[in-house]
Amino acid sequence: MKRPTAPASPTDLLRRIPQVDRVMRIPAVEAIAAAGSRAEAIDAVRDLLDRRRREVLAGALAGEAFEEALSEPGIARDLERALERRRLSAYRRVVNATGVILHTGLGRAVYPASAVDAAARELRGASVVEVALETGERNRREGALVPLLRELTGAEGATVVNNNAAATLLILAALARGREVIVSRGQLVEIGGSFRIPDILKESGARLVEVGTTNRTYVEDYRRALGPETALLLQVHTSNYEIAGFVHHTPLEELVALGRERGIPVVSDLGSGCFVDLSPYGFRREPLVTDSVAAGADLVCFSGDKLLGGPQAGVIVGRKDSVDRLRAHPLFRAVRVDKATLVLLEATLRCYRDPERLAERVPVLRAIMEPAESVRRRALACLEAVRRGAPGLEAEVVPSAAQAGSGALPAQEIPSFAVAVRHPRLAADELARALRLGAPAVVGRIQEGRVLLDLRTVLEGEEAEVAGALAALTP
């Protein structure tokens, strides 16, 4: 009787893994390399063979699986897949099904379609950035945005830098370096990424003077802190947390009145920056940019990529003479924006000229304003598509709680609906990972052993992609 062949040892299997030059002579591999970059194909082959060696040493590749993986068709197939993955942009589009509208990890605001169209059209070649076509002379790169921002906010002047932290830093450096800035203790916030208002003040060269208490600060607290070294009064909107109960915040109007009485500038840092009253949609009223300008703040700064719904930017509006001081400061060049931001922001701001269609044109506002019943209908339609394409999955529509995210509308949940999915073979974390690695990537959240795909943050038209991604993982 023939004795069964003993399994090959890891050492034997390692010897059988071919060298890179031999793999590159396989006809199918040669064809793949010829169709693209040979250097990239060689690099991918090297990575592939290294991975096979690691799998052998870990005991994860042997027997028939080894034979298949190291066959010429197997190598060619795996090489093709590896090159496809390499061609994917590291910043590729994903389907946001997390329920977090302004998800920092997913790029915060989804741009309006008009902004994407403008970028595709205007950035295809050279763009007008710092030249006046009428005269051929150099001008301000953000100058075209100034009339738009003045129109929408009522401010005298405006400028734009690369984010709101930069806007705050620039304001403090230009107006208060070496002098004192008075801030309420309740407004010394951390704005994300461990960047804190006291740290920004220190880096700007200004000196912090804290007044009031965490929960209650009055205008008299500011008045008592005034002195010959006071450079400005800073109000910071606590857009990423909320204090409730026994509280008092000094209204901006009172701060402005004190500033004018003493000849001291007043700055309002709004953080997320809101142009639209969201209280009719069930939210507590956020201070609007127009409110702060109308209250008389010398400067108001806010983000472009949060509730405004555009690209990352720090927008500064206010008195023209104050804005001019910022633009004249040496730091301004270090924090200026590029042409892509200018094009995207211009197109986003233009959406606000048509208030009746804002929810239709600005995805962030659509996601915030969409009625819960509308989200439920889209979730049910997505569920039906999932059941048709992936009948082996356990799926149902469940109530969900979405949120604005990125420090906007803190502690306010948004009623929503999600498709909750359970896979018969994959644990929830494995299913979530498989969805993230799909094409397109779908990012959900895990709750009670299931993957929840919240439809409030899934754009209209992406429901089919969610169902397709689940169908690709059907057992």
C-alpha positions in Angstrom: 0.0 0.0 0.0 1.3 3.5 -0.9 2.2 5.6 2.0 0.6 9.0 2.2 2.9 11.8 1.3 4.1 13.8 4.3 3.1 17.5 4.2 5.8 19.8 2.9 7.7 21.6 5.6 7.7 25.5 5.7 11.3 25.3 4.6 10.4 23.3 1.6 7.6 25.6 0.7 9.8 28.7 1.1 12.3 27.2 -1.4 9.5 26.8 -3.9 8.5 30.4 -3.9 10.0 31.9 -7.1 12.2 34.9 -7.4 10.9 38.2 -8.7 12.7 37.9 -12.1 11.3 34.5 -12.8 7.7 35.7 -12.0 8.2 38.7 -14.3 8.9 36.2 -17.2 5.5 34.6 -16.8 3.6 35.5 -20.0 0.4 36.7 -18.1 2.6 38.8 -15.8 4.5 40.3 -18.7 1.2 41.3 -20.3 0.1 43.0 -17.1 3.4 44.8 -16.7 3.3 45.9 -20.4 -0.2 47.4 -19.9 1.0 49.7 -17.1 4.2 50.5 -15.3 6.8 47.8 -15.2 8.5 49.3 -12.2 5.2 49.3 -10.3 4.5 45.7 -11.3 7.9 44.6 -10.1 7.3 46.4 -6.8 3.9 44.7 -6.5 5.3 41.3 -7.3 8.0 41.7 -4.6 5.3 42.6 -2.0 3.2 39.7 -3.1 6.0 37.2 -2.8 7.0 38.6 0.6 3.4 38.2 1.8 3.4 34.6 0.7 6.6 33.9 2.6 5.0 35.4 5.7 1.9 33.3 5.3 4.0 30.1 4.9 6.0 30.9 8.1 2.7 31.6 10.0 1.3 28.3 8.8 -1.5 30.0 6.9 -0.5 28.8 3.4 0.2 25.2 2.6 -1.2 22.2 0.6 -3.6 23.0 -2.2 -3.9 26.6 -1.2 -0.1 27.0 -1.7 -0.3 25.3 -5.1 -3.1 27.6 -6.2 -1.5 30.8 -4.9 1.9 30.1 -6.5 0.5 28.8 -9.8 1.0 31.1 -12.8 -2.7 31.9 -13.1 -2.8 32.5 -9.3 0.1 34.9 -9.3 -1.2 36.8 -12.3 -4.7 37.1 -10.7 -3.3 38.3 -7.3 -0.9 40.7 -9.1 -3.8 42.2 -11.0 -5.8 42.7 -7.8 -2.8 44.2 -6.0 -2.3 46.7 -8.8 -6.0 47.6 -8.8 -5.7 48.4 -5.1 -2.6 50.5 -5.7 -4.4 52.6 -8.3 -7.1 53.5 -5.8 -6.7 57.0 -4.4 -5.8 57.1 -0.8 -8.4 59.9 -0.6 -11.1 58.1 -2.6 -14.8 58.6 -2.2 -16.6 56.6 0.4 -20.3 56.2 1.4 -20.7 57.7 4.8 -23.3 55.6 6.6 -22.1 56.5 10.1 -24.9 58.9 11.0 -22.3 61.6 11.6 -22.9 64.3 9.0 -19.6 66.3 9.5 -17.4 63.3 10.0 -13.8 64.6 10.5 -12.3 61.2 9.4 -14.4 61.3 6.2 -13.6 64.9 5.2 -16.4 66.7 7.0 -18.7 68.6 4.6 -19.7 66.9 1.3 -19.3 69.6 -1.3 -22.3 71.0 -3.2 -22.5 69.5 -6.7 -22.1 73.0 -8.1 -18.8 73.3 -6.2 -17.5 70.0 -7.6 -18.6 71.0 -11.1 -16.8 74.4 -10.7 -13.6 72.6 -9.5 -13.7 70.2 -12.5 -14.2 73.1 -14.9 -12.0 75.8 -13.5 -9.0 73.7 -12.2 -8.5 71.8 -15.5 -5.9 74.3 -16.6 -4.5 77.6 -15.3 -6.9 79.6 -13.1 -7.3 83.3 -12.3 -6.0 83.6 -8.7 -4.0 86.8 -8.3 -4.4 88.8 -11.5 -7.2 91.2 -12.7 -8.0 90.2 -16.3 -9.2 93.7 -17.1 -5.9 95.3 -16.3 -3.4 92.4 -16.2 -2.2 93.7 -12.8 -1.8 91.6 -9.6 -4.7 91.7 -7.1 -5.9 89.9 -3.9 -6.2 86.2 -4.4 -9.4 86.0 -2.2 -10.7 89.4 -3.5 -13.5 87.8 -5.6 -14.9 86.3 -2.4 -15.1 89.6 -0.6 -18.2 91.0 -2.4 -20.0 87.6 -1.8 -19.2 87.5 1.9 -20.1 91.2 2.3 -23.5 90.5 0.6 -24.2 87.4 2.7 -23.1 88.7 6.1 -23.5 92.4 6.0 -19.8 92.9 6.9 -17.6 95.7 5.6 -14.6 93.5 4.8 -13.7 89.9 4.5 -10.8 87.6 4.0 -10.1 83.8 4.0 -7.4 81.6 5.4 -6.8 77.9 5.5 -8.9 77.0 8.6 -10.6 78.6 11.6 -7.7 77.8 13.9 -5.5 79.8 11.6 -8.0 82.6 11.5 -8.0 82.8 15.3 -4.2 82.6 15.4 -3.8 85.4 12.8 -6.3 87.7 14.5 -4.5 87.3 17.9 -1.1 87.8 16.4 -2.1 90.8 14.3 -4.1 92.6 17.0 -2.8 91.4 20.4 0.8 90.2 20.2 2.6 91.1 23.5 -0.7 92.4 25.0 -3.7 91.0 26.9 -6.8 89.2 25.5 -9.8 88.8 27.9 -11.8 85.6 27.6 -14.5 84.0 29.7 -13.3 80.8 31.6 -16.3 79.0 30.2 -15.0 79.6 26.6 -11.5 78.2 26.9 -12.4 75.3 24.7 -10.4 72.6 23.0 -11.3 72.8 19.3 -10.1 69.3 18.3 -6.8 67.6 17.8 -5.7 68.9 21.2 -5.6 72.5 20.0 -6.8 74.7 22.8 -7.7 78.4 22.9 -5.1 79.1 25.6 -2.4 77.4 23.5 -3.3 79.4 20.4 -3.2 82.5 22.5 0.3 81.6 23.7 1.6 80.9 20.3 0.2 84.2 18.9 2.3 86.1 21.5 -0.8 87.4 23.3 -1.4 87.0 27.0 -4.6 85.3 28.3 -6.7 87.0 31.0 -9.5 84.7 32.2 -12.7 86.2 33.7 -15.8 84.9 35.2 -16.4 81.2 36.0 -16.9 78.1 34.0 -20.7 78.5 34.0 -21.4 82.2 34.6 -19.6 85.3 33.2 -21.0 88.8 33.2 -20.0 92.0 31.3 -18.8 93.4 34.7 -16.3 90.6 34.9 -14.8 91.9 31.6 -14.9 95.5 32.8 -13.0 94.8 35.9 -10.3 93.0 34.0 -9.7 95.9 31.6 -6.3 97.6 31.8 -3.7 99.5 29.8 -2.4 96.2 28.3 -5.9 95.0 27.1 -5.7 94.5 23.3 -9.1 92.9 22.6 -12.1 91.1 24.0 -12.6 87.6 22.6 -15.8 85.7 22.6 -15.6 82.0 21.7 -18.7 80.1 20.8 -18.7 76.8 22.6 -19.8 75.0 19.5 -18.4 71.6 20.5 -20.0 71.2 24.0 -22.8 72.6 26.1 -23.2 73.8 29.7 -26.8 73.6 30.9 -28.4 74.6 34.2 -27.2 77.5 36.3 -25.4 79.5 33.5 -25.0 83.0 32.1 -23.0 84.0 29.1 -22.4 87.6 28.3 -24.3 88.6 25.2 -22.1 89.7 22.3 -24.0 93.0 22.2 -23.0 93.9 25.8 -19.3 93.0 25.0 -19.4 95.2 21.9 -20.9 98.1 23.9 -18.0 97.7 26.5 -15.4 97.5 23.7 -16.7 100.7 22.1 -16.9 102.5 25.4 -13.2 101.7 26.0 -11.9 101.7 22.4 -11.1 98.0 22.4 -11.8 95.6 19.5 -14.2 92.7 20.0 -13.7 89.4 18.2 -16.3 86.7 17.9 -15.0 83.2 17.1 -18.0 81.3 16.0 -16.3 78.0 15.3 -18.7 76.1 13.0 -20.3 79.2 11.6 -23.9 79.0 10.6 -25.7 81.1 8.0 -29.2 79.5 8.4 -31.5 79.4 11.4 -32.0 75.7 12.1 -34.5 76.1 14.9 -37.5 75.4 12.7 -35.9 71.9 12.2 -35.9 71.1 15.9 -32.5 72.5 16.9 -31.6 75.1 19.5 -30.9 78.3 17.8 -27.2 78.7 16.9 -25.7 82.2 16.7 -25.7 83.2 13.0 -22.8 84.9 11.3 -25.1 87.7 10.4 -26.1 88.0 14.1 -22.5 88.6 15.2 -21.8 91.1 12.4 -25.1 93.0 13.2 -24.1 93.0 16.9 -21.1 95.1 15.9 -18.1 92.7 16.4 -15.0 94.1 14.9 -14.1 90.6 13.5 -16.0 87.4 13.2 -14.3 84.1 12.2 -15.7 80.7 11.4 -15.1 77.4 9.5 -15.9 76.8 5.9 -16.2 73.1 6.1 -18.8 72.7 8.9 -22.3 74.1 8.9 -21.4 76.3 5.9 -21.0 73.1 3.9 -17.9 74.0 1.9 -14.2 73.3 1.8 -11.8 73.6 4.8 -11.2 77.3 5.3 -11.2 80.0 8.0 -13.5 82.8 6.9 -13.0 86.2 8.6 -15.6 89.1 8.2 -16.0 92.4 10.0 -14.7 95.9 9.9 -12.6 96.7 6.8 -9.8 98.4 8.7 -9.5 95.3 11.0 -9.4 93.0 8.1 -6.8 95.1 6.4 -4.6 94.8 9.5 -4.8 91.0 9.2 -3.9 91.0 5.5 -0.8 93.2 6.2 0.5 90.8 8.9 3.5 88.6 7.9 1.6 85.5 9.1 -1.2 86.0 6.5 0.9 84.5 3.7 1.6 81.4 5.7 -2.1 80.7 6.2 -3.5 81.8 2.9 -5.6 79.4 0.8 -4.9 77.8 -2.6 -6.9 78.0 -5.8 -8.8 74.8 -5.2 -10.2 76.2 -1.9 -11.1 79.5 -3.6 -13.1 77.8 -6.4 -14.9 75.5 -4.0 -15.7 78.2 -1.5 -16.9 80.6 -4.1 -19.3 78.0 -5.6 -20.6 77.1 -2.1 -21.2 80.7 -1.1 -23.2 81.3 -4.3 -25.6 78.6 -3.2 -26.7 80.9 -0.4 -28.0 83.4 -2.8 -30.9 81.1 -3.3 -32.2 80.4 0.2 -35.3 78.5 -1.0 -33.1 75.8 -2.5 -30.4 75.5 0.1 -31.5 72.1 1.4 -31.5 70.9 -2.2 -28.1 72.3 -3.1 -25.9 72.0 0.1 -25.5 68.4 1.2 -24.8 69.3 4.8 -28.0 71.2 5.1 -29.9 68.5 3.3 -28.7 65.9 5.8 -29.6 68.1 8.7 -33.0 69.3 7.4 -34.3 66.1 5.8 -37.5 64.9 7.7 -37.1 61.7 9.6 -39.9 60.1 7.6 -38.0 60.8 4.4 -35.0 59.1 5.8 -37.1 56.1 6.9 -38.5 55.7 3.3 -35.0 55.7 1.9 -33.9 53.1 4.5 -36.8 50.9 3.6 -36.0 51.1 -0.1 -32.4 50.3 0.7 -33.5 47.3 2.8 -35.5 45.9 -0.1 -32.5 46.2 -2.4 -30.4 44.4 0.3 -32.9 41.6 0.6 -32.9 41.1 -3.2 -29.2 41.2 -3.6 -28.1 39.5 -0.4 -30.9 37.3 0.8 -28.5 35.4 3.1 -28.0 38.5 5.4 -30.1 39.3 8.4 -31.2 42.9 7.9 -33.9 45.3 9.2 -34.6 49.0 9.4 -34.2 50.4 13.0 -34.5 53.9 14.5 -31.2 55.6 14.8 -29.7 58.8 16.3 -27.6 60.8 13.9 -25.5 63.9 14.8 -24.0 66.9 13.1 -20.4 66.1 14.3 -17.2 68.1 14.2 -18.3 70.2 17.1 -21.4 71.6 15.4 -24.8 71.5 17.2 -23.4 69.8 20.3 -25.5 67.4 22.4 -28.3 67.4 19.8 -29.3 64.1 18.3 -31.1 64.0 15.0 -33.8 61.4 14.6 -32.8 59.0 11.8 -33.2 55.4 10.5 -30.6 52.8 9.7 -30.4 49.4 8.0 -29.0 47.0 10.7 -27.1 44.1 9.2 -25.9 40.8 10.7 -23.7 38.4 8.6 -24.0 34.6 9.3 -20.3 34.0 9.1 -18.7 37.4 9.8 -18.6 39.1 13.2 -19.8 42.7 13.2 -16.3 44.1 13.3 -15.3 41.8 10.4 -18.3 42.8 8.4 -17.6 46.5 9.0 -14.0 46.0 7.9 -15.1 44.2 4.7 -17.5 47.0 3.9 -14.7 49.6 4.4 -12.4 47.7 2.1 -15.0 47.3 -0.7 -15.4 49.3 -3.8 -16.9 51.7 -3.1 -16.0 51.7 0.6 -19.0 51.9 2.9 -18.4 53.2 6.4 -21.0 52.4 9.1 -20.9 51.9 12.8 -21.2 48.9 15.1 -24.0 48.7 17.7 -25.2 45.7 19.7 -23.4 43.2 17.5 -24.7 44.5 14.2 -23.4 46.9 11.6 -25.7 50.0 11.3 -25.8 51.9 8.1 -27.5 55.2 8.8 -29.3 56.6 5.8 -29.3 60.2 7.0 -25.7 60.5 5.9 -26.0 58.4 2.8 -26.5 60.7 -0.2 -29.5 60.2 -2.5 -28.4 57.7 -5.1 -25.9 56.0 -2.9 -28.5 53.5 -1.5 -27.9 51.2 -4.5 -24.2 51.3 -3.7 -24.8 50.3 -0.1 -27.0 47.3 -1.3 -24.3 46.4 -3.9 -21.6 46.4 -1.3 -23.5 44.1 0.9 -24.4 41.8 -2.0 -20.7 41.4 -2.7 -20.3 40.0 0.7 -23.3 37.7 0.6 -22.7 34.2 2.0 
